[in-house]
Amino acid sequence: MRPRMHWLFGTFALAAAFVACRDSSTALQRPAVGSAPRFATAAGTSSTSGNQSHFNAHGDFASVGWRTSGETGFTLGSVSVSRGGPAGDFQTFLSYLIQQCDNAFNCTFSGGEGLIPNQDFSVGGNAAQLNTNTADIPNFVTFGVIPAGPVSVSWQENGLFQQSRHGTFEVTDPGRTLRETGVSTSASADGSGSVVGMSFASNATFFGQVGSTSSVTIDIFH
């Protein structure tokens, strides 16, 4: 079975393809925090350049999407952080995307991705916490009008749903495609925090999750 779903939220267009999907209440595994990251460029390992990022995820992850509005327009944002890396080199990968639009739907896109120190992300007690500063990471790649900077997000599971995903999930935005392929389980969560100066409260989030991957390949293309 290969059902295909499409979402449109603001001017974000998301296309998802799943080989199979089912609800799951499997307990999530929490690996310990490892050492600070380093970039690797050999085939099959983590790598980030101006045009493409590649990461093999296996362990904890957390993600959230949000929307905030003001008198002159609105902001859509998403952030995701995952454990993984090559064998013997435990790593943590962060990616985020921010879309800023005025009331006439003139929009700009900014984002970033790359490895962050392992100690900047923690999971435990049905919650997750991310505190990092991408401006202090020389190899962290950013694009758009918003420069690198602090990223601080908290997640708390809310008990609304649990899910298991098998197959490929793909999101395409102007100038950026995110593709994740593999197996993951997650529970819904409320998220709040600030991503490179863009703050949001839990009531601004439209999707949040905390979970675990057993083997997921993450590729981001520009």
C-alpha positions as a printed NumPy array, in Angstrom:
array([[ 0.   ,  0.   ,  0.   ],
       [ 1.354,  3.432, -0.894],
       [-1.135,  6.149,  0.091],
       [-0.159,  9.732, -0.668],
       [-1.223, 12.802,  1.313],
       [-0.924, 16.508,  0.547],
       [-1.141, 19.475,  2.89 ],
       [-1.17 , 23.203,  2.149],
       [-0.643, 25.568,  5.075],
       [-0.163, 29.213,  4.079],
       [ 2.275, 28.959,  1.176],
       [ 4.059, 25.903,  2.597],
       [ 3.367, 22.936,  0.282],
       [ 4.081, 19.542,  1.828],
       [ 3.946, 16.24 , -0.107],
       [ 4.229, 12.98 ,  1.84 ],
       [ 4.506,  9.411,  0.53 ],
       [ 4.302,  6.464,  2.918],
       [ 4.993,  2.83 ,  2.031],
       [ 2.873,  1.867,  5.084],
       [ 1.624,  3.654,  8.19 ],
       [ 0.023,  2.55 , 11.433],
       [-0.69 ,  3.837, 14.978],
       [ 1.888,  2.727, 17.525],
       [ 2.323,  2.898, 21.298],
       [ 5.839,  1.44 , 21.289],
       [ 8.034,  2.816, 24.083],
       [10.649,  5.247, 22.723],
       [14.336,  4.562, 23.284],
       [16.516,  7.393, 24.68 ],
       [20.243,  7.204, 23.858],
       [22.735,  9.062, 26.03 ],
       [24.229, 12.395, 25.036],
       [27.534, 12.023, 23.204],
       [30.512, 14.17 , 22.255],
       [30.66 , 17.44 , 20.332],
       [30.084, 17.099, 16.564],
       [32.477, 17.056, 13.649],
       [31.629, 17.049,  9.943],
       [32.506, 14.073,  7.775],
       [32.532, 14.02 ,  3.981],
       [33.128, 10.337,  3.188],
       [30.343,  8.429,  1.442],
       [27.624,  7.19 ,  3.81 ],
       [28.499,  9.628,  6.604],
       [27.136, 13.016,  7.67 ],
       [27.895, 15.9  ,  5.338],
       [26.699, 19.462,  4.775],
       [27.509, 21.903,  1.98 ],
       [25.781, 24.912,  0.481],
       [23.696, 22.69 , -1.828],
       [22.999, 19.461,  0.072],
       [22.959, 17.985,  3.586],
       [22.909, 14.268,  4.422],
       [22.356, 12.63 ,  7.817],
       [21.636,  9.082,  9.005],
       [19.251,  9.343, 11.976],
       [18.852,  6.59 , 14.586],
       [17.696,  7.654, 18.042],
       [15.744, 10.523, 19.569],
       [14.212, 13.291, 17.484],
       [11.824, 16.205, 17.999],
       [10.122, 18.551, 15.542],
       [ 7.533, 21.311, 15.545],
       [ 5.797, 23.664, 13.111],
       [ 4.229, 26.984, 14.084],
       [ 2.438, 30.065, 12.78 ],
       [ 2.412, 33.574, 14.242],
       [ 0.577, 36.654, 12.923],
       [ 0.93 , 40.414, 13.239],
       [-0.581, 43.571, 11.766],
       [ 1.708, 43.508,  8.731],
       [ 1.808, 39.79 ,  7.979],
       [ 2.59 , 36.348,  9.348],
       [ 5.453, 33.919,  9.953],
       [ 5.499, 30.149,  9.398],
       [ 8.305, 28.12 , 10.879],
       [ 9.507, 24.582, 11.44 ],
       [12.437, 23.071, 13.341],
       [13.649, 19.482, 13.63 ],
       [16.519, 17.925, 15.591],
       [17.684, 14.278, 15.339],
       [20.253, 11.931, 16.861],
       [22.35 ,  9.647, 14.679],
       [25.531,  9.703, 12.651],
       [27.971,  7.046, 11.45 ],
       [28.945,  4.089, 13.63 ],
       [31.282,  5.158, 16.422],
       [30.649,  8.892, 15.873],
       [27.427,  9.867, 17.655],
       [26.03 , 13.163, 16.276],
       [23.058, 15.556, 16.463],
       [21.569, 17.195, 13.368],
       [19.452, 20.383, 13.373],
       [17.406, 21.896, 10.545],
       [14.932, 24.782, 10.486],
       [12.94 , 26.792,  7.947],
       [11.249, 30.177,  8.405],
       [ 8.835, 31.82 ,  5.963],
       [ 7.976, 35.499,  6.491],
       [ 5.068, 36.985,  4.493],
       [ 3.331, 40.34 ,  4.387],
       [-0.451, 40.647,  4.043],
       [-0.109, 40.636,  0.234],
       [ 1.656, 37.226,  0.445],
       [ 5.051, 38.557, -0.572],
       [ 7.282, 36.02 ,  1.188],
       [10.912, 35.359,  1.997],
       [12.432, 32.021,  3.057],
       [15.326, 31.528,  5.471],
       [16.752, 28.443,  7.098],
       [19.718, 26.457,  8.226],
       [20.999, 22.951,  8.823],
       [23.999, 21.14 , 10.182],
       [25.505, 19.331, 13.133],
       [25.283, 20.854, 16.614],
       [26.948, 19.814, 19.913],
       [25.283, 16.678, 21.278],
       [24.806, 18.236, 24.705],
       [22.57 , 20.956, 23.183],
       [19.672, 18.487, 22.768],
       [18.179, 16.312, 25.511],
       [15.146, 14.025, 25.821],
       [13.581, 12.553, 28.951],
       [10.368, 12.348, 30.958],
       [ 8.087, 12.74 , 27.888],
       [ 9.797, 16.041, 27.088],
       [12.656, 17.364, 24.962],
       [14.831, 20.468, 25.129],
       [16.994, 22.154, 22.48 ],
       [19.395, 24.99 , 23.351],
       [22.092, 25.874, 20.842],
       [23.612, 28.863, 19.051],
       [24.241, 28.206, 15.372],
       [26.297, 31.407, 15.11 ],
       [28.978, 29.65 , 17.186],
       [29.179, 26.648, 14.805],
       [31.515, 27.474, 11.863],
       [30.214, 24.746,  9.516],
       [26.498, 25.331, 10.128],
       [24.903, 26.258,  6.777],
       [22.312, 29.059,  6.558],
       [20.421, 30.649,  3.658],
       [17.991, 33.53 ,  3.17 ],
       [17.761, 36.859,  4.983],
       [17.978, 35.63 ,  8.599],
       [21.529, 34.918,  9.851],
       [22.6  , 32.138, 12.193],
       [21.781, 32.622, 15.874],
       [20.316, 31.095, 19.054],
       [17.758, 28.271, 18.815],
       [15.875, 27.367, 22.003],
       [12.808, 25.08 , 21.876],
       [10.975, 23.004, 24.502],
       [ 8.657, 20.052, 23.782],
       [ 6.167, 18.345, 26.095],
       [ 4.179, 15.3  , 24.989],
       [ 0.419, 16.008, 25.138],
       [-1.11 , 12.54 , 24.696],
       [-3.185, 13.447, 21.62 ],
       [-1.793, 10.729, 19.342],
       [ 1.028,  8.308, 18.634],
       [ 2.177,  7.273, 15.201],
       [ 4.565,  5.018, 13.314],
       [ 5.892,  5.967,  9.898],
       [ 7.468,  3.647,  7.337],
       [ 8.654,  4.868,  3.943],
       [ 9.45 ,  8.282,  2.451],
       [ 8.303, 11.736,  3.539],
       [ 9.117, 14.705,  1.286],
       [ 8.58 , 18.447,  1.769],
       [ 9.273, 20.931, -1.038],
       [ 9.426, 24.685, -0.474],
       [10.878, 27.404, -2.751],
       [14.597, 26.644, -3.032],
       [14.58 , 23.688, -0.605],
       [13.514, 20.026, -0.563],
       [13.601, 17.856,  2.569],
       [13.41 , 14.071,  2.113],
       [13.287, 11.536,  4.965],
       [13.277,  7.787,  4.289],
       [13.05 ,  5.068,  6.935],
       [11.184,  4.014, 10.073],
       [10.194,  6.213, 13.022],
       [ 7.74 ,  6.311, 15.93 ],
       [ 6.553,  9.444, 17.71 ],
       [ 4.057, 10.98 , 20.134],
       [ 2.348, 14.346, 19.683],
       [ 3.829, 17.219, 21.667],
       [ 3.347, 20.919, 22.358],
       [ 6.31 , 23.101, 21.409],
       [ 7.409, 26.625, 22.284],
       [10.545, 28.701, 22.061],
       [12.582, 30.877, 19.722],
       [14.413, 30.082, 16.479],
       [16.973, 32.703, 15.351],
       [14.838, 35.527, 16.763],
       [11.431, 34.121, 15.762],
       [ 9.499, 33.365, 18.994],
       [ 6.38 , 31.205, 19.288],
       [ 4.171, 29.892, 22.093],
       [ 2.631, 26.439, 22.35 ],
       [-0.76 , 27.734, 21.169],
       [ 0.896, 28.845, 17.896],
       [ 2.039, 25.325, 16.976],
       [ 0.076, 23.299, 14.438],
       [ 2.153, 20.12 , 14.675],
       [ 4.728, 18.886, 17.186],
       [ 6.213, 15.501, 17.993],
       [ 8.854, 13.764, 20.089],
       [ 9.978, 10.35 , 18.997],
       [12.625,  7.885, 17.938],
       [14.048,  6.716, 14.602],
       [15.429,  3.24 , 14.07 ],
       [16.938,  4.062, 10.684],
       [16.044,  7.237,  8.789],
       [18.037,  8.906,  6.018],
       [17.642, 12.711,  5.96 ],
       [18.583, 14.594,  2.777],
       [18.093, 18.327,  2.209],
       [18.601, 19.767, -1.274],
       [18.901, 23.457, -2.266]])
